[in-house]
Amino acid sequence: MTDTRLHTTPQAAAYLGLSPNTLNRWRYTGDGPRFVKLGRAVRYRREDLDEWVASCGRTSTSSSAVMGA
């Protein structure tokens, strides 16, 4: 079953083991997971967080991201 709830920045950060400030910075630079804007509110879908984590897979510290890893 897919988790369809929307998560706040602090909730998404806790799920990823990151600080909310890191997600805020990555949102600004475009480096983080996809997010949804509801007016001024920023929300994250669990599926987008999981997909982003999967796209960050590496085989070594000097390699680029391995898609689908």
CHARMM internal coordinates of N, CA and C (Angstrom, degrees):
IC EDIT
DIST 1 N 1 CA 1.4528
DIST 1 CA 1 C 1.5270
ANGL 1 N 1 CA 1 C 109.29
DIST 1 C 2 N 1.2863
ANGL 1 CA 1 C 2 N 117.14
DIHE 1 N 1 CA 1 C 2 N 134.14
DIST 2 N 2 CA 1.4564
ANGL 1 C 2 N 2 CA 122.54
DIHE 1 CA 1 C 2 N 2 CA -178.51
DIST 2 CA 2 C 1.5297
ANGL 2 N 2 CA 2 C 110.76
DIHE 1 C 2 N 2 CA 2 C -82.25
DIST 2 C 3 N 1.3175
ANGL 2 CA 2 C 3 N 115.37
DIHE 2 N 2 CA 2 C 3 N 136.38
DIST 3 N 3 CA 1.4670
ANGL 2 C 3 N 3 CA 120.96
DIHE 2 CA 2 C 3 N 3 CA 176.72
DIST 3 CA 3 C 1.5211
ANGL 3 N 3 CA 3 C 107.25
DIHE 2 C 3 N 3 CA 3 C -81.47
DIST 3 C 4 N 1.3328
ANGL 3 CA 3 C 4 N 116.95
DIHE 3 N 3 CA 3 C 4 N 110.63
DIST 4 N 4 CA 1.4600
ANGL 3 C 4 N 4 CA 121.28
DIHE 3 CA 3 C 4 N 4 CA -176.12
DIST 4 CA 4 C 1.5205
ANGL 4 N 4 CA 4 C 112.73
DIHE 3 C 4 N 4 CA 4 C -98.69
DIST 4 C 5 N 1.3379
ANGL 4 CA 4 C 5 N 117.52
DIHE 4 N 4 CA 4 C 5 N 0.90
DIST 5 N 5 CA 1.4595
ANGL 4 C 5 N 5 CA 119.30
DIHE 4 CA 4 C 5 N 5 CA 179.00
DIST 5 CA 5 C 1.5208
ANGL 5 N 5 CA 5 C 110.53
DIHE 4 C 5 N 5 CA 5 C -67.69
DIST 5 C 6 N 1.2953
ANGL 5 CA 5 C 6 N 114.45
DIHE 5 N 5 CA 5 C 6 N 151.86
DIST 6 N 6 CA 1.4580
ANGL 5 C 6 N 6 CA 120.61
DIHE 5 CA 5 C 6 N 6 CA 175.24
DIST 6 CA 6 C 1.5223
ANGL 6 N 6 CA 6 C 108.26
DIHE 5 C 6 N 6 CA 6 C -99.48
DIST 6 C 7 N 1.3280
ANGL 6 CA 6 C 7 N 116.35
DIHE 6 N 6 CA 6 C 7 N 137.50
DIST 7 N 7 CA 1.4513
ANGL 6 C 7 N 7 CA 122.27
DIHE 6 CA 6 C 7 N 7 CA -175.49
DIST 7 CA 7 C 1.5258
ANGL 7 N 7 CA 7 C 110.50
DIHE 6 C 7 N 7 CA 7 C -111.57
DIST 7 C 8 N 1.3188
ANGL 7 CA 7 C 8 N 115.10
DIHE 7 N 7 CA 7 C 8 N 140.37
DIST 8 N 8 CA 1.4617
ANGL 7 C 8 N 8 CA 120.52
DIHE 7 CA 7 C 8 N 8 CA 175.78
DIST 8 CA 8 C 1.5242
ANGL 8 N 8 CA 8 C 109.05
DIHE 7 C 8 N 8 CA 8 C -70.62
DIST 8 C 9 N 1.3249
ANGL 8 CA 8 C 9 N 116.34
DIHE 8 N 8 CA 8 C 9 N 169.77
DIST 9 N 9 CA 1.4622
ANGL 8 C 9 N 9 CA 120.27
DIHE 8 CA 8 C 9 N 9 CA 177.74
DIST 9 CA 9 C 1.5276
ANGL 9 N 9 CA 9 C 111.52
DIHE 8 C 9 N 9 CA 9 C -58.59
DIST 9 C 10 N 1.3438
ANGL 9 CA 9 C 10 N 120.32
DIHE 9 N 9 CA 9 C 10 N -47.22
DIST 10 N 10 CA 1.4686
ANGL 9 C 10 N 10 CA 118.86
DIHE 9 CA 9 C 10 N 10 CA 177.90
DIST 10 CA 10 C 1.5333
ANGL 10 N 10 CA 10 C 113.49
DIHE 9 C 10 N 10 CA 10 C -61.85
DIST 10 C 11 N 1.3312
ANGL 10 CA 10 C 11 N 117.72
DIHE 10 N 10 CA 10 C 11 N -36.96
DIST 11 N 11 CA 1.4599
ANGL 10 C 11 N 11 CA 120.90
DIHE 10 CA 10 C 11 N 11 CA 177.91
DIST 11 CA 11 C 1.5248
ANGL 11 N 11 CA 11 C 111.04
DIHE 10 C 11 N 11 CA 11 C -66.85
DIST 11 C 12 N 1.3319
ANGL 11 CA 11 C 12 N 116.66
DIHE 11 N 11 CA 11 C 12 N -44.27
DIST 12 N 12 CA 1.4638
ANGL 11 C 12 N 12 CA 121.01
DIHE 11 CA 11 C 12 N 12 CA 179.11
DIST 12 CA 12 C 1.5217
ANGL 12 N 12 CA 12 C 110.41
DIHE 11 C 12 N 12 CA 12 C -64.83
DIST 12 C 13 N 1.3165
ANGL 12 CA 12 C 13 N 116.89
DIHE 12 N 12 CA 12 C 13 N -40.99
DIST 13 N 13 CA 1.4628
ANGL 12 C 13 N 13 CA 121.19
DIHE 12 CA 12 C 13 N 13 CA 179.13
DIST 13 CA 13 C 1.5277
ANGL 13 N 13 CA 13 C 110.53
DIHE 12 C 13 N 13 CA 13 C -62.63
DIST 13 C 14 N 1.3316
ANGL 13 CA 13 C 14 N 117.07
DIHE 13 N 13 CA 13 C 14 N -43.35
DIST 14 N 14 CA 1.4653
ANGL 13 C 14 N 14 CA 120.85
DIHE 13 CA 13 C 14 N 14 CA 178.53
DIST 14 CA 14 C 1.5289
ANGL 14 N 14 CA 14 C 110.29
DIHE 13 C 14 N 14 CA 14 C -62.47
DIST 14 C 15 N 1.3161
ANGL 14 CA 14 C 15 N 117.45
DIHE 14 N 14 CA 14 C 15 N -41.93
DIST 15 N 15 CA 1.4615
ANGL 14 C 15 N 15 CA 121.90
DIHE 14 CA 14 C 15 N 15 CA 178.77
DIST 15 CA 15 C 1.5311
ANGL 15 N 15 CA 15 C 110.93
DIHE 14 C 15 N 15 CA 15 C -60.27
DIST 15 C 16 N 1.3454
ANGL 15 CA 15 C 16 N 116.65
DIHE 15 N 15 CA 15 C 16 N -39.21
DIST 16 N 16 CA 1.4658
ANGL 15 C 16 N 16 CA 121.55
DIHE 15 CA 15 C 16 N 16 CA -178.41
DIST 16 CA 16 C 1.5226
ANGL 16 N 16 CA 16 C 112.72
DIHE 15 C 16 N 16 CA 16 C -86.49
DIST 16 C 17 N 1.3297
ANGL 16 CA 16 C 17 N 117.36
DIHE 16 N 16 CA 16 C 17 N -10.05
DIST 17 N 17 CA 1.4610
ANGL 16 C 17 N 17 CA 120.15
DIHE 16 CA 16 C 17 N 17 CA -177.03
DIST 17 CA 17 C 1.5090
ANGL 17 N 17 CA 17 C 112.57
DIHE 16 C 17 N 17 CA 17 C 74.84
DIST 17 C 18 N 1.3200
ANGL 17 CA 17 C 18 N 116.87
DIHE 17 N 17 CA 17 C 18 N 31.69
DIST 18 N 18 CA 1.4614
ANGL 17 C 18 N 18 CA 123.47
DIHE 17 CA 17 C 18 N 18 CA -178.72
DIST 18 CA 18 C 1.5216
ANGL 18 N 18 CA 18 C 109.29
DIHE 17 C 18 N 18 CA 18 C -121.62
DIST 18 C 19 N 1.3181
ANGL 18 CA 18 C 19 N 115.99
DIHE 18 N 18 CA 18 C 19 N 170.22
DIST 19 N 19 CA 1.4605
ANGL 18 C 19 N 19 CA 119.25
DIHE 18 CA 18 C 19 N 19 CA 174.34
DIST 19 CA 19 C 1.5318
ANGL 19 N 19 CA 19 C 109.16
DIHE 18 C 19 N 19 CA 19 C -86.94
DIST 19 C 20 N 1.3251
ANGL 19 CA 19 C 20 N 117.06
DIHE 19 N 19 CA 19 C 20 N 151.24
DIST 20 N 20 CA 1.4618
ANGL 19 C 20 N 20 CA 119.73
DIHE 19 CA 19 C 20 N 20 CA 175.56
DIST 20 CA 20 C 1.5341
ANGL 20 N 20 CA 20 C 111.61
DIHE 19 C 20 N 20 CA 20 C -57.73
DIST 20 C 21 N 1.3261
ANGL 20 CA 20 C 21 N 117.63
DIHE 20 N 20 CA 20 C 21 N -34.81
DIST 21 N 21 CA 1.4661
ANGL 20 C 21 N 21 CA 119.96
DIHE 20 CA 20 C 21 N 21 CA 178.90
DIST 21 CA 21 C 1.5197
ANGL 21 N 21 CA 21 C 112.17
DIHE 20 C 21 N 21 CA 21 C -62.66
DIST 21 C 22 N 1.3252
ANGL 21 CA 21 C 22 N 116.78
DIHE 21 N 21 CA 21 C 22 N -34.54
DIST 22 N 22 CA 1.4665
ANGL 21 C 22 N 22 CA 119.70
DIHE 21 CA 21 C 22 N 22 CA 176.98
DIST 22 CA 22 C 1.5204
ANGL 22 N 22 CA 22 C 110.19
DIHE 21 C 22 N 22 CA 22 C -63.64
DIST 22 C 23 N 1.3402
ANGL 22 CA 22 C 23 N 117.31
DIHE 22 N 22 CA 22 C 23 N -45.89
DIST 23 N 23 CA 1.4672
ANGL 22 C 23 N 23 CA 119.59
DIHE 22 CA 22 C 23 N 23 CA 177.75
DIST 23 CA 23 C 1.5229
ANGL 23 N 23 CA 23 C 111.32
DIHE 22 C 23 N 23 CA 23 C -63.52
DIST 23 C 24 N 1.3226
ANGL 23 CA 23 C 24 N 117.38
DIHE 23 N 23 CA 23 C 24 N -39.26
DIST 24 N 24 CA 1.4711
ANGL 23 C 24 N 24 CA 120.33
DIHE 23 CA 23 C 24 N 24 CA 177.25
DIST 24 CA 24 C 1.5224
ANGL 24 N 24 CA 24 C 110.70
DIHE 23 C 24 N 24 CA 24 C -59.70
DIST 24 C 25 N 1.3210
ANGL 24 CA 24 C 25 N 116.68
DIHE 24 N 24 CA 24 C 25 N -45.22
DIST 25 N 25 CA 1.4691
ANGL 24 C 25 N 25 CA 121.11
DIHE 24 CA 24 C 25 N 25 CA -179.14
DIST 25 CA 25 C 1.5212
ANGL 25 N 25 CA 25 C 110.42
DIHE 24 C 25 N 25 CA 25 C -66.07
DIST 25 C 26 N 1.3329
ANGL 25 CA 25 C 26 N 116.91
DIHE 25 N 25 CA 25 C 26 N -45.10
DIST 26 N 26 CA 1.4587
ANGL 25 C 26 N 26 CA 120.29
DIHE 25 CA 25 C 26 N 26 CA 179.92
DIST 26 CA 26 C 1.5178
ANGL 26 N 26 CA 26 C 111.81
DIHE 25 C 26 N 26 CA 26 C -65.11
DIST 26 C 27 N 1.3233
ANGL 26 CA 26 C 27 N 117.59
DIHE 26 N 26 CA 26 C 27 N -33.82
DIST 27 N 27 CA 1.4671
ANGL 26 C 27 N 27 CA 120.63
DIHE 26 CA 26 C 27 N 27 CA 177.50
DIST 27 CA 27 C 1.5286
ANGL 27 N 27 CA 27 C 109.18
DIHE 26 C 27 N 27 CA 27 C -63.98
DIST 27 C 28 N 1.3211
ANGL 27 CA 27 C 28 N 116.34
DIHE 27 N 27 CA 27 C 28 N -40.11
DIST 28 N 28 CA 1.4623
ANGL 27 C 28 N 28 CA 121.57
DIHE 27 CA 27 C 28 N 28 CA 179.68
DIST 28 CA 28 C 1.5353
ANGL 28 N 28 CA 28 C 111.30
DIHE 27 C 28 N 28 CA 28 C -66.33
DIST 28 C 29 N 1.3399
ANGL 28 CA 28 C 29 N 116.84
DIHE 28 N 28 CA 28 C 29 N -40.52
DIST 29 N 29 CA 1.4653
ANGL 28 C 29 N 29 CA 120.53
DIHE 28 CA 28 C 29 N 29 CA -176.98
DIST 29 CA 29 C 1.5264
ANGL 29 N 29 CA 29 C 113.31
DIHE 28 C 29 N 29 CA 29 C -89.14
DIST 29 C 30 N 1.3530
ANGL 29 CA 29 C 30 N 116.70
DIHE 29 N 29 CA 29 C 30 N -9.85
DIST 30 N 30 CA 1.4566
ANGL 29 C 30 N 30 CA 120.24
DIHE 29 CA 29 C 30 N 30 CA -179.61
DIST 30 CA 30 C 1.5187
ANGL 30 N 30 CA 30 C 113.42
DIHE 29 C 30 N 30 CA 30 C 81.05
DIST 30 C 31 N 1.3378
ANGL 30 CA 30 C 31 N 118.00
DIHE 30 N 30 CA 30 C 31 N 16.91
DIST 31 N 31 CA 1.4599
ANGL 30 C 31 N 31 CA 121.47
DIHE 30 CA 30 C 31 N 31 CA -177.27
DIST 31 CA 31 C 1.5222
ANGL 31 N 31 CA 31 C 114.20
DIHE 30 C 31 N 31 CA 31 C -93.58
DIST 31 C 32 N 1.3009
ANGL 31 CA 31 C 32 N 118.81
DIHE 31 N 31 CA 31 C 32 N -12.53
DIST 32 N 32 CA 1.4611
ANGL 31 C 32 N 32 CA 121.43
DIHE 31 CA 31 C 32 N 32 CA -173.07
DIST 32 CA 32 C 1.5148
ANGL 32 N 32 CA 32 C 113.38
DIHE 31 C 32 N 32 CA 32 C -97.06
DIST 32 C 33 N 1.3248
ANGL 32 CA 32 C 33 N 115.38
DIHE 32 N 32 CA 32 C 33 N -166.92
DIST 33 N 33 CA 1.4643
ANGL 32 C 33 N 33 CA 120.67
DIHE 32 CA 32 C 33 N 33 CA 179.66
DIST 33 CA 33 C 1.5214
ANGL 33 N 33 CA 33 C 112.15
DIHE 32 C 33 N 33 CA 33 C -70.84
DIST 33 C 34 N 1.3266
ANGL 33 CA 33 C 34 N 115.86
DIHE 33 N 33 CA 33 C 34 N 160.76
DIST 34 N 34 CA 1.4680
ANGL 33 C 34 N 34 CA 121.04
DIHE 33 CA 33 C 34 N 34 CA 175.32
DIST 34 CA 34 C 1.5118
ANGL 34 N 34 CA 34 C 109.14
DIHE 33 C 34 N 34 CA 34 C -59.71
DIST 34 C 35 N 1.3035
ANGL 34 CA 34 C 35 N 115.59
DIHE 34 N 34 CA 34 C 35 N 151.63
DIST 35 N 35 CA 1.4580
ANGL 34 C 35 N 35 CA 121.40
DIHE 34 CA 34 C 35 N 35 CA 177.63
DIST 35 CA 35 C 1.5147
ANGL 35 N 35 CA 35 C 108.98
DIHE 34 C 35 N 35 CA 35 C -141.95
DIST 35 C 36 N 1.3198
ANGL 35 CA 35 C 36 N 115.31
DIHE 35 N 35 CA 35 C 36 N 167.79
DIST 36 N 36 CA 1.4592
ANGL 35 C 36 N 36 CA 122.79
DIHE 35 CA 35 C 36 N 36 CA -179.12
DIST 36 CA 36 C 1.5206
ANGL 36 N 36 CA 36 C 107.89
DIHE 35 C 36 N 36 CA 36 C -118.84
DIST 36 C 37 N 1.3284
ANGL 36 CA 36 C 37 N 117.26
DIHE 36 N 36 CA 36 C 37 N 136.89
DIST 37 N 37 CA 1.4654
ANGL 36 C 37 N 37 CA 121.82
DIHE 36 CA 36 C 37 N 37 CA 175.00
DIST 37 CA 37 C 1.5206
ANGL 37 N 37 CA 37 C 108.24
DIHE 36 C 37 N 37 CA 37 C -105.82
DIST 37 C 38 N 1.3163
ANGL 37 CA 37 C 38 N 115.75
DIHE 37 N 37 CA 37 C 38 N 123.02
DIST 38 N 38 CA 1.4657
ANGL 37 C 38 N 38 CA 122.43
DIHE 37 CA 37 C 38 N 38 CA 175.79
DIST 38 CA 38 C 1.5197
ANGL 38 N 38 CA 38 C 105.84
DIHE 37 C 38 N 38 CA 38 C -116.38
DIST 38 C 39 N 1.3092
ANGL 38 CA 38 C 39 N 115.96
DIHE 38 N 38 CA 38 C 39 N 90.12
DIST 39 N 39 CA 1.4582
ANGL 38 C 39 N 39 CA 119.69
DIHE 38 CA 38 C 39 N 39 CA -170.44
DIST 39 CA 39 C 1.5205
ANGL 39 N 39 CA 39 C 107.20
DIHE 38 C 39 N 39 CA 39 C 67.74
DIST 39 C 40 N 1.3290
ANGL 39 CA 39 C 40 N 116.18
DIHE 39 N 39 CA 39 C 40 N -121.34
DIST 40 N 40 CA 1.4689
ANGL 39 C 40 N 40 CA 120.31
DIHE 39 CA 39 C 40 N 40 CA 177.27
DIST 40 CA 40 C 1.5202
ANGL 40 N 40 CA 40 C 112.60
DIHE 39 C 40 N 40 CA 40 C -91.94
DIST 40 C 41 N 1.3277
ANGL 40 CA 40 C 41 N 117.10
DIHE 40 N 40 CA 40 C 41 N -10.04
DIST 41 N 41 CA 1.4642
ANGL 40 C 41 N 41 CA 121.61
DIHE 40 CA 40 C 41 N 41 CA -177.05
DIST 41 CA 41 C 1.5286
ANGL 41 N 41 CA 41 C 110.97
DIHE 40 C 41 N 41 CA 41 C -79.48
DIST 41 C 42 N 1.3299
ANGL 41 CA 41 C 42 N 115.96
DIHE 41 N 41 CA 41 C 42 N 136.28
DIST 42 N 42 CA 1.4573
ANGL 41 C 42 N 42 CA 122.76
DIHE 41 CA 41 C 42 N 42 CA 175.78
DIST 42 CA 42 C 1.5200
ANGL 42 N 42 CA 42 C 107.92
DIHE 41 C 42 N 42 CA 42 C -104.69
DIST 42 C 43 N 1.3175
ANGL 42 CA 42 C 43 N 116.75
DIHE 42 N 42 CA 42 C 43 N 131.53
DIST 43 N 43 CA 1.4544
ANGL 42 C 43 N 43 CA 121.92
DIHE 42 CA 42 C 43 N 43 CA 178.79
DIST 43 CA 43 C 1.5253
ANGL 43 N 43 CA 43 C 109.49
DIHE 42 C 43 N 43 CA 43 C -135.51
DIST 43 C 44 N 1.3246
ANGL 43 CA 43 C 44 N 115.08
DIHE 43 N 43 CA 43 C 44 N 154.75
DIST 44 N 44 CA 1.4646
ANGL 43 C 44 N 44 CA 122.51
DIHE 43 CA 43 C 44 N 44 CA 179.30
DIST 44 CA 44 C 1.5208
ANGL 44 N 44 CA 44 C 109.35
DIHE 43 C 44 N 44 CA 44 C -122.20
DIST 44 C 45 N 1.3348
ANGL 44 CA 44 C 45 N 115.95
DIHE 44 N 44 CA 44 C 45 N 138.90
DIST 45 N 45 CA 1.4634
ANGL 44 C 45 N 45 CA 121.77
DIHE 44 CA 44 C 45 N 45 CA 172.94
DIST 45 CA 45 C 1.5282
ANGL 45 N 45 CA 45 C 107.87
DIHE 44 C 45 N 45 CA 45 C -90.03
DIST 45 C 46 N 1.3203
ANGL 45 CA 45 C 46 N 116.42
DIHE 45 N 45 CA 45 C 46 N 139.67
DIST 46 N 46 CA 1.4718
ANGL 45 C 46 N 46 CA 119.94
DIHE 45 CA 45 C 46 N 46 CA 179.61
DIST 46 CA 46 C 1.5266
ANGL 46 N 46 CA 46 C 110.76
DIHE 45 C 46 N 46 CA 46 C -57.93
DIST 46 C 47 N 1.3310
ANGL 46 CA 46 C 47 N 117.63
DIHE 46 N 46 CA 46 C 47 N -40.30
DIST 47 N 47 CA 1.4665
ANGL 46 C 47 N 47 CA 120.47
DIHE 46 CA 46 C 47 N 47 CA -179.64
DIST 47 CA 47 C 1.5228
ANGL 47 N 47 CA 47 C 111.50
DIHE 46 C 47 N 47 CA 47 C -62.53
DIST 47 C 48 N 1.3294
ANGL 47 CA 47 C 48 N 118.10
DIHE 47 N 47 CA 47 C 48 N -35.87
DIST 48 N 48 CA 1.4687
ANGL 47 C 48 N 48 CA 120.85
DIHE 47 CA 47 C 48 N 48 CA 177.48
DIST 48 CA 48 C 1.5243
ANGL 48 N 48 CA 48 C 110.89
DIHE 47 C 48 N 48 CA 48 C -68.81
DIST 48 C 49 N 1.3353
ANGL 48 CA 48 C 49 N 116.82
DIHE 48 N 48 CA 48 C 49 N -37.43
DIST 49 N 49 CA 1.4707
ANGL 48 C 49 N 49 CA 120.27
DIHE 48 CA 48 C 49 N 49 CA 177.61
DIST 49 CA 49 C 1.5246
ANGL 49 N 49 CA 49 C 110.08
DIHE 48 C 49 N 49 CA 49 C -64.25
DIST 49 C 50 N 1.3354
ANGL 49 CA 49 C 50 N 116.56
DIHE 49 N 49 CA 49 C 50 N -46.49
DIST 50 N 50 CA 1.4648
ANGL 49 C 50 N 50 CA 120.53
DIHE 49 CA 49 C 50 N 50 CA -179.97
DIST 50 CA 50 C 1.5215
ANGL 50 N 50 CA 50 C 111.88
DIHE 49 C 50 N 50 CA 50 C -63.92
DIST 50 C 51 N 1.3301
ANGL 50 CA 50 C 51 N 116.44
DIHE 50 N 50 CA 50 C 51 N -40.45
DIST 51 N 51 CA 1.4653
ANGL 50 C 51 N 51 CA 121.05
DIHE 50 CA 50 C 51 N 51 CA 178.87
DIST 51 CA 51 C 1.5263
ANGL 51 N 51 CA 51 C 110.54
DIHE 50 C 51 N 51 CA 51 C -64.03
DIST 51 C 52 N 1.3214
ANGL 51 CA 51 C 52 N 116.87
DIHE 51 N 51 CA 51 C 52 N -41.08
DIST 52 N 52 CA 1.4588
ANGL 51 C 52 N 52 CA 121.13
DIHE 51 CA 51 C 52 N 52 CA 179.71
DIST 52 CA 52 C 1.5273
ANGL 52 N 52 CA 52 C 110.66
DIHE 51 C 52 N 52 CA 52 C -65.07
DIST 52 C 53 N 1.3336
ANGL 52 CA 52 C 53 N 116.99
DIHE 52 N 52 CA 52 C 53 N -43.16
DIST 53 N 53 CA 1.4683
ANGL 52 C 53 N 53 CA 120.41
DIHE 52 CA 52 C 53 N 53 CA 177.76
DIST 53 CA 53 C 1.5265
ANGL 53 N 53 CA 53 C 109.54
DIHE 52 C 53 N 53 CA 53 C -59.77
DIST 53 C 54 N 1.3166
ANGL 53 CA 53 C 54 N 117.50
DIHE 53 N 53 CA 53 C 54 N -44.88
DIST 54 N 54 CA 1.4574
ANGL 53 C 54 N 54 CA 120.84
DIHE 53 CA 53 C 54 N 54 CA 179.78
DIST 54 CA 54 C 1.5329
ANGL 54 N 54 CA 54 C 111.63
DIHE 53 C 54 N 54 CA 54 C -61.15
DIST 54 C 55 N 1.3278
ANGL 54 CA 54 C 55 N 117.23
DIHE 54 N 54 CA 54 C 55 N -34.44
DIST 55 N 55 CA 1.4672
ANGL 54 C 55 N 55 CA 120.53
DIHE 54 CA 54 C 55 N 55 CA -178.80
DIST 55 CA 55 C 1.5210
ANGL 55 N 55 CA 55 C 112.56
DIHE 54 C 55 N 55 CA 55 C -74.97
DIST 55 C 56 N 1.3279
ANGL 55 CA 55 C 56 N 117.11
DIHE 55 N 55 CA 55 C 56 N -11.42
DIST 56 N 56 CA 1.4680
ANGL 55 C 56 N 56 CA 121.50
DIHE 55 CA 55 C 56 N 56 CA -179.10
DIST 56 CA 56 C 1.5216
ANGL 56 N 56 CA 56 C 112.56
DIHE 55 C 56 N 56 CA 56 C -91.56
DIST 56 C 57 N 1.3362
ANGL 56 CA 56 C 57 N 117.96
DIHE 56 N 56 CA 56 C 57 N 4.81
DIST 57 N 57 CA 1.4652
ANGL 56 C 57 N 57 CA 120.99
DIHE 56 CA 56 C 57 N 57 CA -177.99
DIST 57 CA 57 C 1.5206
ANGL 57 N 57 CA 57 C 112.05
DIHE 56 C 57 N 57 CA 57 C -61.08
DIST 57 C 58 N 1.3161
ANGL 57 CA 57 C 58 N 115.19
DIHE 57 N 57 CA 57 C 58 N 142.04
DIST 58 N 58 CA 1.4715
ANGL 57 C 58 N 58 CA 122.44
DIHE 57 CA 57 C 58 N 58 CA 179.27
DIST 58 CA 58 C 1.5239
ANGL 58 N 58 CA 58 C 109.29
DIHE 57 C 58 N 58 CA 58 C -133.18
DIST 58 C 59 N 1.3108
ANGL 58 CA 58 C 59 N 116.65
DIHE 58 N 58 CA 58 C 59 N 155.13
DIST 59 N 59 CA 1.4602
ANGL 58 C 59 N 59 CA 121.31
DIHE 58 CA 58 C 59 N 59 CA 173.55
DIST 59 CA 59 C 1.5213
ANGL 59 N 59 CA 59 C 111.70
DIHE 58 C 59 N 59 CA 59 C -104.10
DIST 59 C 60 N 1.3272
ANGL 59 CA 59 C 60 N 116.97
DIHE 59 N 59 CA 59 C 60 N -15.33
DIST 60 N 60 CA 1.4618
ANGL 59 C 60 N 60 CA 121.75
DIHE 59 CA 59 C 60 N 60 CA 174.16
DIST 60 CA 60 C 1.5263
ANGL 60 N 60 CA 60 C 108.29
DIHE 59 C 60 N 60 CA 60 C -158.05
DIST 60 C 61 N 1.3135
ANGL 60 CA 60 C 61 N 117.44
DIHE 60 N 60 CA 60 C 61 N 168.44
DIST 61 N 61 CA 1.4669
ANGL 60 C 61 N 61 CA 120.60
DIHE 60 CA 60 C 61 N 61 CA -178.51
DIST 61 CA 61 C 1.5118
ANGL 61 N 61 CA 61 C 112.53
DIHE 60 C 61 N 61 CA 61 C -69.96
DIST 61 C 62 N 1.3266
ANGL 61 CA 61 C 62 N 117.44
DIHE 61 N 61 CA 61 C 62 N -17.28
DIST 62 N 62 CA 1.4687
ANGL 61 C 62 N 62 CA 119.79
DIHE 61 CA 61 C 62 N 62 CA -179.43
DIST 62 CA 62 C 1.5212
ANGL 62 N 62 CA 62 C 113.02
DIHE 61 C 62 N 62 CA 62 C -102.73
DIST 62 C 63 N 1.3293
ANGL 62 CA 62 C 63 N 117.67
DIHE 62 N 62 CA 62 C 63 N 3.16
DIST 63 N 63 CA 1.4621
ANGL 62 C 63 N 63 CA 120.07
DIHE 62 CA 62 C 63 N 63 CA -177.27
DIST 63 CA 63 C 1.5152
ANGL 63 N 63 CA 63 C 111.94
DIHE 62 C 63 N 63 CA 63 C -91.37
DIST 63 C 64 N 1.3291
ANGL 63 CA 63 C 64 N 114.84
DIHE 63 N 63 CA 63 C 64 N 161.98
DIST 64 N 64 CA 1.4567
ANGL 63 C 64 N 64 CA 121.61
DIHE 63 CA 63 C 64 N 64 CA 172.82
DIST 64 CA 64 C 1.5117
ANGL 64 N 64 CA 64 C 108.04
DIHE 63 C 64 N 64 CA 64 C -82.00
DIST 64 C 65 N 1.3338
ANGL 64 CA 64 C 65 N 115.07
DIHE 64 N 64 CA 64 C 65 N 172.21
DIST 65 N 65 CA 1.4667
ANGL 64 C 65 N 65 CA 119.87
DIHE 64 CA 64 C 65 N 65 CA 179.30
DIST 65 CA 65 C 1.5074
ANGL 65 N 65 CA 65 C 110.66
DIHE 64 C 65 N 65 CA 65 C -60.08
DIST 65 C 66 N 1.3226
ANGL 65 CA 65 C 66 N 116.41
DIHE 65 N 65 CA 65 C 66 N 141.96
DIST 66 N 66 CA 1.4495
ANGL 65 C 66 N 66 CA 123.22
DIHE 65 CA 65 C 66 N 66 CA 176.86
DIST 66 CA 66 C 1.5126
ANGL 66 N 66 CA 66 C 106.92
DIHE 65 C 66 N 66 CA 66 C -101.75
DIST 66 C 67 N 1.3206
ANGL 66 CA 66 C 67 N 117.70
DIHE 66 N 66 CA 66 C 67 N 110.83
DIST 67 N 67 CA 1.4500
ANGL 66 C 67 N 67 CA 121.76
DIHE 66 CA 66 C 67 N 67 CA -177.59
DIST 67 CA 67 C 1.5232
ANGL 67 N 67 CA 67 C 110.02
DIHE 66 C 67 N 67 CA 67 C -67.85
DIST 67 C 68 N 1.3350
ANGL 67 CA 67 C 68 N 115.06
DIHE 67 N 67 CA 67 C 68 N 134.64
DIST 68 N 68 CA 1.4461
ANGL 67 C 68 N 68 CA 120.25
DIHE 67 CA 67 C 68 N 68 CA 178.03
DIST 68 CA 68 C 1.5138
ANGL 68 N 68 CA 68 C 114.31
DIHE 67 C 68 N 68 CA 68 C 78.11
DIST 68 C 69 N 1.3236
ANGL 68 CA 68 C 69 N 117.77
DIHE 68 N 68 CA 68 C 69 N 8.82
DIST 69 N 69 CA 1.4744
ANGL 68 C 69 N 69 CA 120.23
DIHE 68 CA 68 C 69 N 69 CA -179.43
DIST 69 CA 69 C 1.4969
ANGL 69 N 69 CA 69 C 110.92
DIHE 68 C 69 N 69 CA 69 C -76.49
END
COOR INIT
IC SEED 1 N 1 CA 1 C
IC BUILD
